Amino acid sequence: MMRRTGFFSRVETFVISPLNPPGLKDFFFYSLGLRTILSAGVPIIKAFELMGASTQNLRLRKASRNISQAIAAGINLQDAVRSQHDFTHCFIEIFLSGARTGNFVYGLDILVKHYNWMLEMRTRIMRLIWYPIANLILGALILMFRDLIVSSAGRSFIWSAAFPIIRQYLVYPAMVVFFAFLLSRILRDPRVRPYTDWALGKIPLIRKFYDRYAKAIFFRLFAAFMEAGRHLGESYSEALKGMNNYYLVKRMAVAAKYIEAGERLSFAFERTKVFDVQALGMINTGEISGAAPELFNKMAEYYQAEIYNILPGYVQGFYPALIIITALAFFTSPLFLYIGMFLTLAMLLWIV
């Protein structure tokens, strides 16, 4: 049941699955669409009304209509946008930063660039991780055909005898997908994330990737907030909120007080003890040049490049395990194949 308060009790509502919140692609196309409409000179109230009719994601469509109706009822834009919890913190703050300057398009340009960058990085990661999953699925199909051949050996093929085998190899993978999806949602729940992030931060192989992934997002957000006109300390705090890694956020929060006190960035970042010498050197060099947004974008690209360098090695290192899993499944039980599929798919869905 929805809580109804004030003006928004009159706004049309409908049930939307909590398991399908707007994703990066949704926000990319939403930002791009809103930018296109506003750049054509359409008033803000009409722009949100149009987005409420054209956006594919139901949550964003509903939020857009709510904002349009709220503005029409006399509620200011900032309160109307902040009341919509389906918008991410990043979207709200950068959009409103542009609104404060009277240039909506500028803020949306920053958002489009940010979401495009995120999508590109995530797509490349997914391509690499999908390969071992595809091999595991192929292994399951091979096992299914093996059992079908064995069951029909010495006699003609009978569908009634083959159907239980086919069903077995279809039902179990479907269960794997369901439970992998469920686990990934649980791991991403804000109540669980502090423990998940801490645990992943203790596993050497995963930590190396997860650490760089979070830092790449942090610096990209840092640059985006700076480009949106926020001052240094505020941009740092906002970037931490959007970092989505509770373990690193807690450690990096130490730098906030040094930045607010006017200390050099390189000094503040060094106090966190989460950046290597090379990264600190880049920060120091960029700080001297005085181009803050460009510096943070370069730092994001630096960590992005590290991810692209280390991830193929992880996938290649998985091949021996893939061979062992397939052999165990072939000679003993398909259960080993499903376990490997479950763990790999859960990791992929968790990243996505």
Secondary structure, 3 states (H helix, E strand, C coil): CCCCCHHHHCCCCCCCCCCCCCCHHHHHHHHHHHHHHHHCCCCHHHHHHHHHHHCCCHHHHHHHHHHHHHHHCCCCHHHHHHCCCCCCHHHHHHHHHHHHCCCHHHHHHHHHHHHHHHHHHHHHHHHHHHHHHHHHHHHHHHHHHHHHHHHCCCCCCCHHHHHHHHHHHHHHHHHHHHHHHHHHHHHHCCCCHHHHHHHHCCCHHHHHHHHHHHHHHHHHHHHHHHHCCCCHHHHHHHHHHCCCCHHHHHHHCHHHHHHHCCCCHHHHHHHHCCCCHHHHHHHHHHHHHCCHHHHHHHHHHHHHHHHHHHHHHHHHHHHHHHHHHHHHHHHCCCHHHHHHHHHHHHHHHHHC
